[in-house]
Amino acid sequence: MSDLKTILLAEDNPKDVELTLEALAEHNLANHVTIVKDGVETMEYLRCEGTYKNRKKGNPAVLLLDIKMPRMDGIEVLKAIRSDPALKMLSVVMLTSSREEPDLKKCYELGVNAYVVKPVDFTDFIEAVKQVGIFWAVINEVPPEGG
């Protein structure tokens, strides 16, 4: 098996970051998780710009993307990803607390791969993230780079 691809977590809430990392670790996912705190930083990571200009090229296995973030929200990030030929095939999972129908509809219109509402209950949150991590980082076959 080739190198495990990174999971990119775009989340500005430190508590949700901690819970997400705990959930992924609980299932022993060996994928490295890179954390970005807003939409601008997410795009810099994906485009190897700014702080990330020297990172190894290539898309992560999956982007776990929150909607409500500063500077550039998750929907704007999704729109930018889907309009960029180098990124448009990236698997994007909205991992958000938003149950608002317009958010859900807009994300699917823009081509999100999955929309997961963060459960309020701790145990349910851990289980939901584990399932997302297992599927998108282990089971799912990612498209070839540049495809």
N, C-alpha and C positions, 0 to 999 in steps of 0.2 A: 504494500500500500504506500502511496506517495505521502508527502508531508501533509499533515492536517492543516486545513485552511483556518484562518482566523475567523472568529465571530466578532463582528463590530457591533457594539452596544452604544446607541445614541440616547442618552438619558441624563437629564439635568438634576434629578432628585437623588441625592446620595443614599437615602434609605432604600429606594428602589434598585439602585446599582448594587448595593450590598445584598439585598434579597435575591436578585437575579444571579449574581456570582455564586451565592450559596446554593441556589437551586441547581445550577449547572455542575458545581463541584460535587454535590450530593449524588449525582449520577455518574461521577467519575469521567465526565467528558474531558478529554485531554486537549481539546482545541484551546489555543490561546484566545483570550478575550481582550480586545482593545476597547477602551471606554473613551467616548467623546461626549462633551457636555452640551453641545448645541449644534444647530444645523450648519453653521458656517464651518465649524471644526470637522463635522462629518464630511462635508464636501472637500475640505482640504485633505483629509485622510484619503478619501477615495481617489482624488486627483493627484496625490503625491505632491502637495503644495505646502508652503509655510513650514510649520514644525515637522511635517511628514515628508518633506521633499527627498529625504534620503532613505525612506523605508523601502523594503523590497516591493517591487512592482507586483501587481495582481490584485484581483478583487477578493474580498472575504467570502467565506462559505455562505454567510447570510448577514444581513443588516437587521438588527432588532431596533426598531425606530419608534421613539415616542412622538406623539403629535405636538404636545404643548411644550415647546422649548424656546429659549431666548434667541435673539438675533435672526434666526431663520427657523420656522416651525417645520415639523415633520412632513406636512403636506407639500410645502415648498421644496423640501429636500427630495421627496418622491418625484415631484414634477421635474426637477433638475436631473435626477438620475435617469428617468425614462426618456429625456430628450438628449441625453449624451450617448453617442454610439458606443463608447468604451465602457459604459456602465449599465446600459439599458437591460442587459440580461441578468443583472445582479438580483438575487433573491432578497426581497424586502418583506419583512414581517412587521406590521404595526403592532407594537406592544404598548398599549395605552390604557388610560383610565377613562377615555372618552367613549361614552355610549351614544353620543349624538349621531342621529341618522345622517345628517348632512356630511359629517366627517367620514363615516363608513362608506357612504355612496361615493364621495369624492375620491377616496383612496382606491376603491375598486375601479372607478372610471380612469384613474391614472395608472392602473396596472399593478397594484400591490398584490403580492402572492398570498398573503394571509393577514387577517385582522383579528388580533387577540386582545380582549379586554382584560386588564389586570384585575384579578379577583381581589376583593377587600380582605377576605380571610387569609391569614398567613399560610396555612397548610395548602389551601387551594391555589394561592399564588405560586408557591414552590412547585407544586405538581404541574401547573400550567406551563411554567418556564421549563421544567424538565422535559415535558413532552415536545415543546417547541424546539428546544436544543437538540434532542435526540433526532427528531425528524429532519430538521434543516441542516444540522452539522454532521450527521452520521448517515442517515438513510437516503436523503435526497441526493441525486446526481446533479452536480452543478454543470452548467454549459461550459464548453471550452472557452478559454480567454480569446477575446477578439471576435467571438461568434455572435 
